[in-house]
C-alpha cells in the first residue's frame, strides 16, 4: 500500500485493511489510499492497483465550548434581585457532509448559572462634590477606600472621565486631588469613574462614580469687542440713538454682568449711554460748525467688582446739513 503516512496498514496475504492509530473526523474526514496487489513470480511479477476511499463516520465526541474561561462578571451593588447581569457564549461545531467544511452550528446565548463572589468592597466618602474653579492645584477633593476579601493590597486608578488630566488619584491611599487648574468656562462638571483593583491573580476590581460640579469664580475681566468705535450723526437732529458698544465678561451670572459709563470727552453732556446695554444716544441736537467731532472714552465695569474694568474709545463724526445761508462780506 502506498501513502505510508496515513493511519492505515494492510495484511499482505489476506488484504485486510486496518487502522494504526485513533481517527479524528474533525481533523481528517476522508482518506484516499492506493492499494497494490502483485503475484510472486520470481522474474516478471504482475501487479494491479486500486483506489480505496475511506470515509470517517462522525460520533458525538465534542462538548459545547465556552468562548472565554474564566468569566469575570462585575455586579453593581445597587442591582435588584433577579436582574440579569451577565451573558455567556457557548458554541457547537459540526461538519457538513464529506466536504471537510466546518461551520458554526449555533450560537447559544444563555444565562449560565454560577456562583458570584463579591471580592471587593468599596467605600466612597464623597459621591458628589462641588469645587470653585479658583481652587489651587493640589486641593484634596475626596478619599475612596476599598477592601479585598482575599486580603490582597488594593490600588486605585482613574478609569474614565478625567478631562485634560484635571484630577489625580493617589494609587495607594485613594486620595483624589486637583492635578491641573480648574476652569468653569471650559468644563463645568466631571463624572469620574474610579477603579479599585486588588493584586490577586487574576486581579478583581470594583468601580465608583464621583460627580464633581465646578462653580464659577470671578476670574475674568470685561472686554470690549473693539478698542475703537466709529459713529456718525447728522447735525441738527433731535436727540436719538447714535451707536452701541459691547463688552463681554466670560464669567457667569452676576460675575459676568457689566455696566457702562462715559468717563471722558462728554463736552456739555451732549451724550448719554445706557448703563445696562451700552446704547449711546444724543441728549440734544449738535452743530457741526461748532464741534465737528467728539471723542468719548467709555468704561465697562463689573457689577460685582467695579475694579474689573475695560475701556474703549468712541469717535463720533457730526455730518453736515445745508443749514447756513451764504452771507456777503460787505
C-alpha positions as protocol buffer text, in pm:
chain_id: "A"
residue {
  index: 1
  type: UNK
  ca { x: 0 y: 0 z: 0 }
}
residue {
  index: 2
  type: UNK
  ca { x: 127 y: 346 z: -94 }
}
residue {
  index: 3
  type: UNK
  ca { x: 62 y: 655 z: 122 }
}
residue {
  index: 4
  type: UNK
  ca { x: 278 y: 541 z: 416 }
}
residue {
  index: 5
  type: UNK
  ca { x: 181 y: 846 z: 631 }
}
residue {
  index: 6
  type: UNK
  ca { x: -187 y: 755 z: 661 }
}
residue {
  index: 7
  type: UNK
  ca { x: -313 y: 584 z: 978 }
}
residue {
  index: 8
  type: UNK
  ca { x: -381 y: 252 z: 796 }
}
residue {
  index: 9
  type: UNK
  ca { x: -195 y: -70 z: 718 }
}
residue {
  index: 10
  type: UNK
  ca { x: -277 y: -381 z: 510 }
}
residue {
  index: 11
  type: UNK
  ca { x: -216 y: -750 z: 579 }
}
residue {
  index: 12
  type: UNK
  ca { x: 0 y: -874 z: 289 }
}
residue {
  index: 13
  type: UNK
  ca { x: -159 y: -1216 z: 246 }
}
residue {
  index: 14
  type: UNK
  ca { x: -524 y: -1160 z: 332 }
}
residue {
  index: 15
  type: UNK
  ca { x: -552 y: -797 z: 208 }
}
residue {
  index: 16
  type: UNK
  ca { x: -723 y: -696 z: 531 }
}
residue {
  index: 17
  type: UNK
  ca { x: -707 y: -318 z: 585 }
}
residue {
  index: 18
  type: UNK
  ca { x: -685 y: -196 z: 944 }
}
residue {
  index: 19
  type: UNK
  ca { x: -614 y: 128 z: 1138 }
}
residue {
  index: 20
  type: UNK
  ca { x: -285 y: 201 z: 1309 }
}
residue {
  index: 21
  type: UNK
  ca { x: -395 y: 492 z: 1529 }
}
residue {
  index: 22
  type: UNK
  ca { x: -705 y: 672 z: 1661 }
}
residue {
  index: 23
  type: UNK
  ca { x: -901 y: 858 z: 1392 }
}
residue {
  index: 24
  type: UNK
  ca { x: -1048 y: 1207 z: 1430 }
}
residue {
  index: 25
  type: UNK
  ca { x: -1317 y: 1308 z: 1182 }
}
residue {
  index: 26
  type: UNK
  ca { x: -1285 y: 1676 z: 1285 }
}
residue {
  index: 27
  type: UNK
  ca { x: -921 y: 1663 z: 1166 }
}
residue {
  index: 28
  type: UNK
  ca { x: -948 y: 1443 z: 852 }
}
residue {
  index: 29
  type: UNK
  ca { x: -1286 y: 1319 z: 730 }
}
residue {
  index: 30
  type: UNK
  ca { x: -1179 y: 1125 z: 419 }
}
residue {
  index: 31
  type: UNK
  ca { x: -875 y: 923 z: 307 }
}
residue {
  index: 32
  type: UNK
  ca { x: -788 y: 802 z: -45 }
}
residue {
  index: 33
  type: UNK
  ca { x: -549 y: 506 z: -41 }
}
residue {
  index: 34
  type: UNK
  ca { x: -370 y: 336 z: -328 }
}
residue {
  index: 35
  type: UNK
  ca { x: -354 y: -44 z: -272 }
}
residue {
  index: 36
  type: UNK
  ca { x: -127 y: -253 z: -498 }
}
residue {
  index: 37
  type: UNK
  ca { x: -165 y: -631 z: -545 }
}
residue {
  index: 38
  type: UNK
  ca { x: 108 y: -842 z: -714 }
}
residue {
  index: 39
  type: UNK
  ca { x: 192 y: -1208 z: -769 }
}
residue {
  index: 40
  type: UNK
  ca { x: 511 y: -1381 z: -659 }
}
residue {
  index: 41
  type: UNK
  ca { x: 665 y: -1460 z: -998 }
}
residue {
  index: 42
  type: UNK
  ca { x: 1038 y: -1459 z: -939 }
}
residue {
  index: 43
  type: UNK
  ca { x: 1138 y: -1271 z: -1255 }
}
residue {
  index: 44
  type: UNK
  ca { x: 833 y: -1099 z: -1403 }
}
residue {
  index: 45
  type: UNK
  ca { x: 573 y: -1039 z: -1129 }
}
residue {
  index: 46
  type: UNK
  ca { x: 243 y: -893 z: -1245 }
}
residue {
  index: 47
  type: UNK
  ca { x: 58 y: -627 z: -1042 }
}
residue {
  index: 48
  type: UNK
  ca { x: -255 y: -418 z: -1033 }
}
residue {
  index: 49
  type: UNK
  ca { x: -371 y: -124 z: -818 }
}
residue {
  index: 50
  type: UNK
  ca { x: -697 y: 11 z: -686 }
}
residue {
  index: 51
  type: UNK
  ca { x: -805 y: 337 z: -514 }
}
residue {
  index: 52
  type: UNK
  ca { x: -967 y: 278 z: -175 }
}
residue {
  index: 53
  type: UNK
  ca { x: -1170 y: 568 z: -37 }
}
residue {
  index: 54
  type: UNK
  ca { x: -1216 y: 561 z: 341 }
}
residue {
  index: 55
  type: UNK
  ca { x: -1491 y: 783 z: 487 }
}
residue {
  index: 56
  type: UNK
  ca { x: -1465 y: 854 z: 859 }
}
residue {
  index: 57
  type: UNK
  ca { x: -1802 y: 845 z: 1034 }
}
residue {
  index: 58
  type: UNK
  ca { x: -1882 y: 1108 z: 1294 }
}
residue {
  index: 59
  type: UNK
  ca { x: -1967 y: 1039 z: 1656 }
}
residue {
  index: 60
  type: UNK
  ca { x: -2085 y: 1282 z: 1924 }
}
residue {
  index: 61
  type: UNK
  ca { x: -1746 y: 1328 z: 2086 }
}
residue {
  index: 62
  type: UNK
  ca { x: -1732 y: 1710 z: 2134 }
}
residue {
  index: 63
  type: UNK
  ca { x: -1887 y: 1911 z: 2414 }
}
residue {
  index: 64
  type: UNK
  ca { x: -2005 y: 2272 z: 2376 }
}
residue {
  index: 65
  type: UNK
  ca { x: -1720 y: 2515 z: 2441 }
}
residue {
  index: 66
  type: UNK
  ca { x: -1736 y: 2841 z: 2630 }
}
residue {
  index: 67
  type: UNK
  ca { x: -1563 y: 3119 z: 2438 }
}
residue {
  index: 68
  type: UNK
  ca { x: -1388 y: 3260 z: 2745 }
}
residue {
  index: 69
  type: UNK
  ca { x: -1266 y: 3096 z: 3060 }
}
residue {
  index: 70
  type: UNK
  ca { x: -1286 y: 3200 z: 3330 }
}
residue {
  index: 71
  type: UNK
  ca { x: -1571 y: 3452 z: 3302 }
}
residue {
  index: 72
  type: UNK
  ca { x: -1540 y: 3752 z: 3534 }
}
residue {
  index: 73
  type: UNK
  ca { x: -1860 y: 3948 z: 3598 }
}
residue {
  index: 74
  type: UNK
  ca { x: -1887 y: 4282 z: 3778 }
}
residue {
  index: 75
  type: UNK
  ca { x: -2208 y: 4311 z: 3978 }
}
residue {
  index: 76
  type: UNK
  ca { x: -2316 y: 4663 z: 4082 }
}
residue {
  index: 77
  type: UNK
  ca { x: -2413 y: 4676 z: 4446 }
}
residue {
  index: 78
  type: UNK
  ca { x: -2737 y: 4859 z: 4365 }
}
residue {
  index: 79
  type: UNK
  ca { x: -2864 y: 4586 z: 4128 }
}
residue {
  index: 80
  type: UNK
  ca { x: -3202 y: 4448 z: 4227 }
}
residue {
  index: 81
  type: UNK
  ca { x: -3252 y: 4074 z: 4293 }
}
residue {
  index: 82
  type: UNK
  ca { x: -3336 y: 3878 z: 3981 }
}
residue {
  index: 83
  type: UNK
  ca { x: -3181 y: 4123 z: 3732 }
}
residue {
  index: 84
  type: UNK
  ca { x: -2967 y: 3976 z: 3454 }
}
residue {
  index: 85
  type: UNK
  ca { x: -2611 y: 4096 z: 3490 }
}
residue {
  index: 86
  type: UNK
  ca { x: -2404 y: 3877 z: 3254 }
}
residue {
  index: 87
  type: UNK
  ca { x: -2438 y: 3663 z: 2942 }
}
residue {
  index: 88
  type: UNK
  ca { x: -2206 y: 3376 z: 2850 }
}
residue {
  index: 89
  type: UNK
  ca { x: -2146 y: 3248 z: 2496 }
}
residue {
  index: 90
  type: UNK
  ca { x: -2100 y: 2880 z: 2406 }
}
residue {
  index: 91
  type: UNK
  ca { x: -2068 y: 2728 z: 2057 }
}
residue {
  index: 92
  type: UNK
  ca { x: -2107 y: 2388 z: 1893 }
}
residue {
  index: 93
  type: UNK
  ca { x: -1942 y: 2295 z: 1562 }
}
residue {
  index: 94
  type: UNK
  ca { x: -2039 y: 2029 z: 1309 }
}
residue {
  index: 95
  type: UNK
  ca { x: -1918 y: 1909 z: 967 }
}
residue {
  index: 96
  type: UNK
  ca { x: -2130 y: 1932 z: 654 }
}
residue {
  index: 97
  type: UNK
  ca { x: -2131 y: 1606 z: 455 }
}
residue {
  index: 98
  type: UNK
  ca { x: -1798 y: 1496 z: 313 }
}
residue {
  index: 99
  type: UNK
  ca { x: -1672 y: 1838 z: 208 }
}
residue {
  index: 100
  type: UNK
  ca { x: -1448 y: 1899 z: 512 }
}
residue {
  index: 101
  type: UNK
  ca { x: -1628 y: 2233 z: 559 }
}
residue {
  index: 102
  type: UNK
  ca { x: -1653 y: 2327 z: 925 }
}
residue {
  index: 103
  type: UNK
  ca { x: -1929 y: 2570 z: 1018 }
}
residue {
  index: 104
  type: UNK
  ca { x: -2080 y: 2713 z: 1332 }
}
residue {
  index: 105
  type: UNK
  ca { x: -2385 y: 2510 z: 1417 }
}
residue {
  index: 106
  type: UNK
  ca { x: -2544 y: 2759 z: 1654 }
}
residue {
  index: 107
  type: UNK
  ca { x: -2452 y: 3035 z: 1893 }
}
residue {
  index: 108
  type: UNK
  ca { x: -2602 y: 2961 z: 2226 }
}
residue {
  index: 109
  type: UNK
  ca { x: -2674 y: 3268 z: 2440 }
}
residue {
  index: 110
  type: UNK
  ca { x: -2800 y: 3169 z: 2776 }
}
residue {
  index: 111
  type: UNK
  ca { x: -2782 y: 3262 z: 3138 }
}
residue {
  index: 112
  type: UNK
  ca { x: -2508 y: 3048 z: 3284 }
}
residue {
  index: 113
  type: UNK
  ca { x: -2565 y: 2963 z: 3646 }
}
residue {
  index: 114
  type: UNK
  ca { x: -2255 y: 3019 z: 3853 }
}
residue {
  index: 115
  type: UNK
  ca { x: -2159 y: 3143 z: 4196 }
}
residue {
  index: 116
  type: UNK
  ca { x: -2068 y: 3509 z: 4226 }
}
residue {
  index: 117
  type: UNK
  ca { x: -1812 y: 3603 z: 4486 }
}
residue {
  index: 118
  type: UNK
  ca { x: -1808 y: 3966 z: 4598 }
}
residue {
  index: 119
  type: UNK
  ca { x: -1431 y: 4007 z: 4604 }
}
residue {
  index: 120
  type: UNK
  ca { x: -1413 y: 4384 z: 4650 }
}
residue {
  index: 121
  type: UNK
  ca { x: -1597 y: 4613 z: 4886 }
}
residue {
  index: 122
  type: UNK
  ca { x: -1557 y: 4983 z: 4806 }
}
residue {
  index: 123
  type: UNK
  ca { x: -1637 y: 5264 z: 5046 }
}
residue {
  index: 124
  type: UNK
  ca { x: -1668 y: 5611 z: 4895 }
}
residue {
  index: 125
  type: UNK
  ca { x: -1661 y: 5904 z: 5135 }
}
residue {
  index: 126
  type: UNK
  ca { x: -1776 y: 6157 z: 4870 }
}
residue {
  index: 127
  type: UNK
  ca { x: -2005 y: 6073 z: 4578 }
}
residue {
  index: 128
  type: UNK
  ca { x: -2097 y: 6429 z: 4487 }
}
residue {
  index: 129
  type: UNK
  ca { x: -1872 y: 6726 z: 4539 }
}
residue {
  index: 130
  type: UNK
  ca { x: -1856 y: 7093 z: 4446 }
}
residue {
  index: 131
  type: UNK
  ca { x: -1538 y: 7288 z: 4379 }
}
residue {
  index: 132
  type: UNK
  ca { x: -1478 y: 7651 z: 4297 }
}
residue {
  index: 133
  type: UNK
  ca { x: -1277 y: 7700 z: 3982 }
}
residue {
  index: 134
  type: UNK
  ca { x: -1019 y: 7901 z: 4178 }
}
residue {
  index: 135
  type: UNK
  ca { x: -927 y: 7604 z: 4398 }
}
residue {
  index: 136
  type: UNK
  ca { x: -547 y: 7564 z: 4377 }
}
residue {
  index: 137
  type: UNK
  ca { x: -371 y: 7264 z: 4230 }
}
residue {
  index: 138
  type: UNK
  ca { x: -318 y: 7002 z: 4499 }
}
residue {
  index: 139
  type: UNK
  ca { x: -654 y: 7057 z: 4669 }
}
residue {
  index: 140
  type: UNK
  ca { x: -791 y: 6733 z: 4818 }
}
residue {
  index: 141
  type: UNK
  ca { x: -1133 y: 6654 z: 4674 }
}
residue {
  index: 142
  type: UNK
  ca { x: -1231 y: 6313 z: 4811 }
}
residue {
  index: 143
  type: UNK
  ca { x: -1099 y: 5992 z: 4963 }
}
residue {
  index: 144
  type: UNK
  ca { x: -1203 y: 5649 z: 4838 }
}
residue {
  index: 145
  type: UNK
  ca { x: -1129 y: 5323 z: 5013 }
}
residue {
  index: 146
  type: UNK
  ca { x: -1173 y: 4958 z: 4924 }
}
residue {
  index: 147
  type: UNK
  ca { x: -1116 y: 4623 z: 5093 }
}
residue {
  index: 148
  type: UNK
  ca { x: -1028 y: 4297 z: 4920 }
}
residue {
  index: 149
  type: UNK
  ca { x: -1192 y: 3995 z: 5078 }
}
residue {
  index: 150
  type: UNK
  ca { x: -890 y: 3799 z: 4957 }
}
residue {
  index: 151
  type: UNK
  ca { x: -676 y: 4020 z: 5182 }
}
residue {
  index: 152
  type: UNK
  ca { x: -482 y: 4147 z: 4880 }
}
residue {
  index: 153
  type: UNK
  ca { x: -339 y: 4501 z: 4857 }
}
residue {
  index: 154
  type: UNK
  ca { x: -568 y: 4741 z: 4669 }
}
residue {
  index: 155
  type: UNK
  ca { x: -464 y: 5010 z: 4420 }
}
residue {
  index: 156
  type: UNK
  ca { x: -675 y: 5296 z: 4283 }
}
residue {
  index: 157
  type: UNK
  ca { x: -695 y: 5426 z: 3927 }
}
residue {
  index: 158
  type: UNK
  ca { x: -892 y: 5687 z: 3736 }
}
residue {
  index: 159
  type: UNK
  ca { x: -1068 y: 5473 z: 3477 }
}
residue {
  index: 160
  type: UNK
  ca { x: -1256 y: 5743 z: 3283 }
}
residue {
  index: 161
  type: UNK
  ca { x: -1392 y: 6097 z: 3286 }
}
residue {
  index: 162
  type: UNK
  ca { x: -1065 y: 6273 z: 3369 }
}
residue {
  index: 163
  type: UNK
  ca { x: -1092 y: 6551 z: 3109 }
}
residue {
  index: 164
  type: UNK
  ca { x: -750 y: 6703 z: 3030 }
}
residue {
  index: 165
  type: UNK
  ca { x: -600 y: 6518 z: 3331 }
}
residue {
  index: 166
  type: UNK
  ca { x: -767 y: 6763 z: 3568 }
}
residue {
  index: 167
  type: UNK
  ca { x: -765 y: 6522 z: 3864 }
}
residue {
  index: 168
  type: UNK
  ca { x: -530 y: 6263 z: 4011 }
}
residue {
  index: 169
  type: UNK
  ca { x: -595 y: 5972 z: 4245 }
}
residue {
  index: 170
  type: UNK
  ca { x: -311 y: 5852 z: 4464 }
}
residue {
  index: 171
  type: UNK
  ca { x: -264 y: 5485 z: 4382 }
}
residue {
  index: 172
  type: UNK
  ca { x: -220 y: 5357 z: 4734 }
}
residue {
  index: 173
  type: UNK
  ca { x: -418 y: 5597 z: 4954 }
}
residue {
  index: 174
  type: UNK
  ca { x: -714 y: 5669 z: 4724 }
}
residue {
  index: 175
  type: UNK
  ca { x: -688 y: 6045 z: 4780 }
}
residue {
  index: 176
  type: UNK
  ca { x: -836 y: 6237 z: 4487 }
}
residue {
  index: 177
  type: UNK
  ca { x: -673 y: 6576 z: 4424 }
}
residue {
  index: 178
  type: UNK
  ca { x: -678 y: 6861 z: 4172 }
}
residue {
  index: 179
  type: UNK
  ca { x: -396 y: 6794 z: 3925 }
}
residue {
  index: 180
  type: UNK
  ca { x: -441 y: 7088 z: 3682 }
}
residue {
  index: 181
  type: UNK
  ca { x: -616 y: 7427 z: 3711 }
}
residue {
  index: 182
  type: UNK
  ca { x: -996 y: 7422 z: 3700 }
}
residue {
  index: 183
  type: UNK
  ca { x: -1184 y: 7641 z: 3454 }
}
residue {
  index: 184
  type: UNK
  ca { x: -1560 y: 7679 z: 3485 }
}
residue {
  index: 185
  type: UNK
  ca { x: -1581 y: 7835 z: 3139 }
}
residue {
  index: 186
  type: UNK
  ca { x: -1412 y: 7526 z: 2990 }
}
residue {
  index: 187
  type: UNK
  ca { x: -1568 y: 7240 z: 3190 }
}
residue {
  index: 188
  type: UNK
  ca { x: -1849 y: 7279 z: 3441 }
}
residue {
  index: 189
  type: UNK
  ca { x: -1880 y: 6923 z: 3573 }
}
residue {
  index: 190
  type: UNK
  ca { x: -1693 y: 6595 z: 3583 }
}
residue {
  index: 191
  type: UNK
  ca { x: -1809 y: 6237 z: 3626 }
}
residue {
  index: 192
  type: UNK
  ca { x: -1508 y: 6035 z: 3732 }
}
residue {
  index: 193
  type: UNK
  ca { x: -1500 y: 5655 z: 3735 }
}
residue {
  index: 194
  type: UNK
  ca { x: -1252 y: 5530 z: 3993 }
}
residue {
  index: 195
  type: UNK
  ca { x: -1134 y: 5170 z: 3986 }
}
residue {
  index: 196
  type: UNK
  ca { x: -1018 y: 4984 z: 4296 }
}
residue {
  index: 197
  type: UNK
  ca { x: -813 y: 4681 z: 4188 }
}
residue {
  index: 198
  type: UNK
  ca { x: -657 y: 4418 z: 4409 }
}
residue {
  index: 199
  type: UNK
  ca { x: -327 y: 4244 z: 4330 }
}
residue {
  index: 200
  type: UNK
  ca { x: -460 y: 3889 z: 4316 }
}
residue {
  index: 201
  type: UNK
  ca { x: -432 y: 3659 z: 4014 }
}
residue {
  index: 202
  type: UNK
  ca { x: -646 y: 3732 z: 3832 }
}
residue {
  index: 203
  type: UNK
  ca { x: -697 y: 4080 z: 3978 }
}
residue {
  index: 204
  type: UNK
  ca { x: -1051 y: 4180 z: 4077 }
}
residue {
  index: 205
  type: UNK
  ca { x: -1191 y: 4530 z: 4055 }
}
residue {
  index: 206
  type: UNK
  ca { x: -1474 y: 4744 z: 4179 }
}
residue {
  index: 207
  type: UNK
  ca { x: -1579 y: 5086 z: 4048 }
}
residue {
  index: 208
  type: UNK
  ca { x: -1729 y: 5401 z: 4195 }
}
residue {
  index: 209
  type: UNK
  ca { x: -1853 y: 5723 z: 4036 }
}
residue {
  index: 210
  type: UNK
  ca { x: -1770 y: 6063 z: 4175 }
}
residue {
  index: 211
  type: UNK
  ca { x: -1962 y: 6362 z: 4040 }
}
residue {
  index: 212
  type: UNK
  ca { x: -1784 y: 6696 z: 4074 }
}
residue {
  index: 213
  type: UNK
  ca { x: -1956 y: 7025 z: 3996 }
}
residue {
  index: 214
  type: UNK
  ca { x: -1736 y: 7326 z: 3928 }
}
residue {
  index: 215
  type: UNK
  ca { x: -1870 y: 7661 z: 4047 }
}
residue {
  index: 216
  type: UNK
  ca { x: -1780 y: 7990 z: 3884 }
}
residue {
  index: 217
  type: UNK
  ca { x: -1533 y: 8235 z: 4032 }
}
residue {
  index: 218
  type: UNK
  ca { x: -1494 y: 8600 z: 3935 }
}
residue {
  index: 219
  type: UNK
  ca { x: -1170 y: 8545 z: 3746 }
}
residue {
  index: 220
  type: UNK
  ca { x: -1242 y: 8723 z: 3416 }
}
residue {
  index: 221
  type: UNK
  ca { x: -1242 y: 9091 z: 3322 }
}
residue {
  index: 222
  type: UNK
  ca { x: -1488 y: 9258 z: 3084 }
}
residue {
  index: 223
  type: UNK
  ca { x: -1354 y: 9316 z: 2734 }
}
residue {
  index: 224
  type: UNK
  ca { x: -1491 y: 9548 z: 2467 }
}
residue {
  index: 225
  type: UNK
  ca { x: -1542 y: 9387 z: 2130 }
}
residue {
  index: 226
  type: UNK
  ca { x: -1349 y: 9677 z: 1972 }
}
residue {
  index: 227
  type: UNK
  ca { x: -1085 y: 9913 z: 2103 }
}
residue {
  index: 228
  type: UNK
  ca { x: -1233 y: 10197 z: 1900 }
}
residue {
  index: 229
  type: UNK
  ca { x: -1586 y: 10253 z: 1765 }
}
residue {
  index: 230
  type: UNK
  ca { x: -1663 y: 10489 z: 1474 }
}
residue {
  index: 231
  type: UNK
  ca { x: -2010 y: 10651 z: 1473 }
}
residue {
  index: 232
  type: UNK
  ca { x: -2187 y: 10922 z: 1275 }
}
residue {
  index: 233
  type: UNK
  ca { x: -2476 y: 11157 z: 1348 }
}
residue {
  index: 234
  type: UNK
  ca { x: -2631 y: 11441 z: 1145 }
}
residue {
  index: 235
  type: UNK
  ca { x: -2621 y: 11787 z: 1292 }
}
residue {
  index: 236
  type: UNK
  ca { x: -2947 y: 11945 z: 1398 }
}
residue {
  index: 237
  type: UNK
  ca { x: -3103 y: 11601 z: 1457 }
}
residue {
  index: 238
  type: UNK
  ca { x: -3328 y: 11563 z: 1761 }
}
residue {
  index: 239
  type: UNK
  ca { x: -3198 y: 11351 z: 2049 }
}
residue {
  index: 240
  type: UNK
  ca { x: -3165 y: 10995 z: 1917 }
}
residue {
  index: 241
  type: UNK
  ca { x: -2963 y: 10676 z: 1916 }
}
residue {
  index: 242
  type: UNK
  ca { x: -2612 y: 10707 z: 1773 }
}
residue {
  index: 243
  type: UNK
  ca { x: -2449 y: 10364 z: 1812 }
}
residue {
  index: 244
  type: UNK
  ca { x: -2391 y: 10093 z: 2068 }
}
residue {
  index: 245
  type: UNK
  ca { x: -2088 y: 9937 z: 2229 }
}
residue {
  index: 246
  type: UNK
  ca { x: -2046 y: 9590 z: 2379 }
}
residue {
  index: 247
  type: UNK
  ca { x: -1819 y: 9448 z: 2647 }
}
residue {
  index: 248
  type: UNK
  ca { x: -1819 y: 9075 z: 2729 }
}
residue {
  index: 249
  type: UNK
  ca { x: -1725 y: 8915 z: 3059 }
}
residue {
  index: 250
  type: UNK
  ca { x: -1681 y: 8537 z: 3036 }
}
residue {
  index: 251
  type: UNK
  ca { x: -1791 y: 8482 z: 3395 }
}
residue {
  index: 252
  type: UNK
  ca { x: -2147 y: 8374 z: 3469 }
}
residue {
  index: 253
  type: UNK
  ca { x: -2439 y: 8542 z: 3642 }
}
residue {
  index: 254
  type: UNK
  ca { x: -2350 y: 8849 z: 3845 }
}
residue {
  index: 255
  type: UNK
  ca { x: -1978 y: 8792 z: 3788 }
}
residue {
  index: 256
  type: UNK
  ca { x: -2033 y: 8847 z: 3416 }
}
residue {
  index: 257
  type: UNK
  ca { x: -2268 y: 9148 z: 3441 }
}
residue {
  index: 258
  type: UNK
  ca { x: -2114 y: 9478 z: 3329 }
}
residue {
  index: 259
  type: UNK
  ca { x: -2223 y: 9841 z: 3343 }
}
residue {
  index: 260
  type: UNK
  ca { x: -2123 y: 10120 z: 3104 }
}
residue {
  index: 261
  type: UNK
  ca { x: -2023 y: 10477 z: 3176 }
}
residue {
  index: 262
  type: UNK
  ca { x: -1878 y: 10775 z: 2983 }
}
residue {
  index: 263
  type: UNK
  ca { x: -1569 y: 10892 z: 3170 }
}
residue {
  index: 264
  type: UNK
  ca { x: -1410 y: 11142 z: 2927 }
}
residue {
  index: 265
  type: UNK
  ca { x: -1498 y: 11371 z: 2633 }
}
residue {
  index: 266
  type: UNK
  ca { x: -1866 y: 11432 z: 2700 }
}
residue {
  index: 267
  type: UNK
  ca { x: -1850 y: 11806 z: 2642 }
}
residue {
  index: 268
  type: UNK
  ca { x: -2162 y: 11981 z: 2766 }
}
residue {
  index: 269
  type: UNK
  ca { x: -2314 y: 11638 z: 2827 }
}
residue {
  index: 270
  type: UNK
  ca { x: -2432 y: 11602 z: 2468 }
}
residue {
  index: 271
  type: UNK
  ca { x: -2427 y: 11222 z: 2503 }
}
residue {
  index: 272
  type: UNK
  ca { x: -2563 y: 10957 z: 2734 }
}
residue {
  index: 273
  type: UNK
  ca { x: -2503 y: 10582 z: 2750 }
}
residue {
  index: 274
  type: UNK
  ca { x: -2739 y: 10321 z: 2885 }
}
residue {
  index: 275
  type: UNK
  ca { x: -2551 y: 10160 z: 3176 }
}
residue {
  index: 276
  type: UNK
  ca { x: -2703 y: 9816 z: 3112 }
}
residue {
  index: 277
  type: UNK
  ca { x: -2685 y: 9768 z: 2735 }
}
residue {
  index: 278
  type: UNK
  ca { x: -2426 y: 10021 z: 2609 }
}
residue {
  index: 279
  type: UNK
  ca { x: -2660 y: 10216 z: 2377 }
}
residue {
  index: 280
  type: UNK
  ca { x: -2516 y: 10563 z: 2308 }
}
residue {
  index: 281
  type: UNK
  ca { x: -2761 y: 10847 z: 2237 }
}
residue {
  index: 282
  type: UNK
  ca { x: -2753 y: 11224 z: 2199 }
}
residue {
  index: 283
  type: UNK
  ca { x: -2925 y: 11446 z: 2453 }
}
residue {
  index: 284
  type: UNK
  ca { x: -2953 y: 11750 z: 2225 }
}
residue {
  index: 285
  type: UNK
  ca { x: -2908 y: 11847 z: 1859 }
}
residue {
  index: 286
  type: UNK
  ca { x: -2547 y: 11900 z: 1752 }
}
residue {
  index: 287
  type: UNK
  ca { x: -2393 y: 12174 z: 1538 }
}
residue {
  index: 288
  type: UNK
  ca { x: -2111 y: 12069 z: 1307 }
}
residue {
  index: 289
  type: UNK
  ca { x: -1996 y: 12428 z: 1266 }
}
residue {
  index: 290
  type: UNK
  ca { x: -1948 y: 12443 z: 1641 }
}
residue {
  index: 291
  type: UNK
  ca { x: -1797 y: 12095 z: 1713 }
}
residue {
  index: 292
  type: UNK
  ca { x: -1743 y: 11866 z: 1409 }
}
residue {
  index: 293
  type: UNK
  ca { x: -1619 y: 11562 z: 1605 }
}
residue {
  index: 294
  type: UNK
  ca { x: -1642 y: 11415 z: 1951 }
}
residue {
  index: 295
  type: UNK
  ca { x: -1406 y: 11167 z: 2116 }
}
residue {
  index: 296
  type: UNK
  ca { x: -1555 y: 10979 z: 2410 }
}
residue {
  index: 297
  type: UNK
  ca { x: -1387 y: 10735 z: 2647 }
}
residue {
  index: 298
  type: UNK
  ca { x: -1632 y: 10473 z: 2780 }
}
residue {
  index: 299
  type: UNK
  ca { x: -1575 y: 10226 z: 3057 }
}
residue {
  index: 300
  type: UNK
  ca { x: -1727 y: 9883 z: 3124 }
}
residue {
  index: 301
  type: UNK
  ca { x: -1705 y: 9772 z: 3487 }
}
residue {
  index: 302
  type: UNK
  ca { x: -1821 y: 9452 z: 3655 }
}
residue {
  index: 303
  type: UNK
  ca { x: -2126 y: 9494 z: 3870 }
}
residue {
  index: 304
  type: UNK
  ca { x: -1982 y: 9258 z: 4131 }
}
residue {
  index: 305
  type: UNK
  ca { x: -1631 y: 9405 z: 4128 }
}
residue {
  index: 306
  type: UNK
  ca { x: -1601 y: 9761 z: 3992 }
}
residue {
  index: 307
  type: UNK
  ca { x: -1223 y: 9723 z: 3985 }
}
residue {
  index: 308
  type: UNK
  ca { x: -1260 y: 9478 z: 3695 }
}
residue {
  index: 309
  type: UNK
  ca { x: -1285 y: 9724 z: 3405 }
}
residue {
  index: 310
  type: UNK
  ca { x: -1210 y: 9778 z: 3038 }
}
residue {
  index: 311
  type: UNK
  ca { x: -1214 y: 10096 z: 2832 }
}
residue {
  index: 312
  type: UNK
  ca { x: -1280 y: 10185 z: 2469 }
}
residue {
  index: 313
  type: UNK
  ca { x: -1287 y: 10496 z: 2251 }
}
residue {
  index: 314
  type: UNK
  ca { x: -1590 y: 10621 z: 2056 }
}
residue {
  index: 315
  type: UNK
  ca { x: -1528 y: 10866 z: 1770 }
}
residue {
  index: 316
  type: UNK
  ca { x: -1848 y: 11050 z: 1670 }
}
residue {
  index: 317
  type: UNK
  ca { x: -1840 y: 11242 z: 1345 }
}
residue {
  index: 318
  type: UNK
  ca { x: -2107 y: 11512 z: 1309 }
}
residue {
  index: 319
  type: UNK
  ca { x: -2234 y: 11515 z: 950 }
}
residue {
  index: 320
  type: UNK
  ca { x: -2310 y: 11846 z: 783 }
}
residue {
  index: 321
  type: UNK
  ca { x: -2651 y: 11970 z: 671 }
}
residue {
  index: 322
  type: UNK
  ca { x: -2718 y: 12265 z: 439 }
}
residue {
  index: 323
  type: UNK
  ca { x: -2836 y: 12483 z: 722 }
}
residue {
  index: 324
  type: UNK
  ca { x: -2637 y: 12806 z: 670 }
}
residue {
  index: 325
  type: UNK
  ca { x: -2727 y: 13063 z: 401 }
}
residue {
  index: 326
  type: UNK
  ca { x: -2442 y: 13245 z: 226 }
}
residue {
  index: 327
  type: UNK
  ca { x: -2357 y: 13595 z: 353 }
}
residue {
  index: 328
  type: UNK
  ca { x: -2192 y: 13883 z: 171 }
}
residue {
  index: 329
  type: UNK
  ca { x: -1882 y: 14006 z: 342 }
}
residue {
  index: 330
  type: UNK
  ca { x: -1988 y: 14368 z: 276 }
}
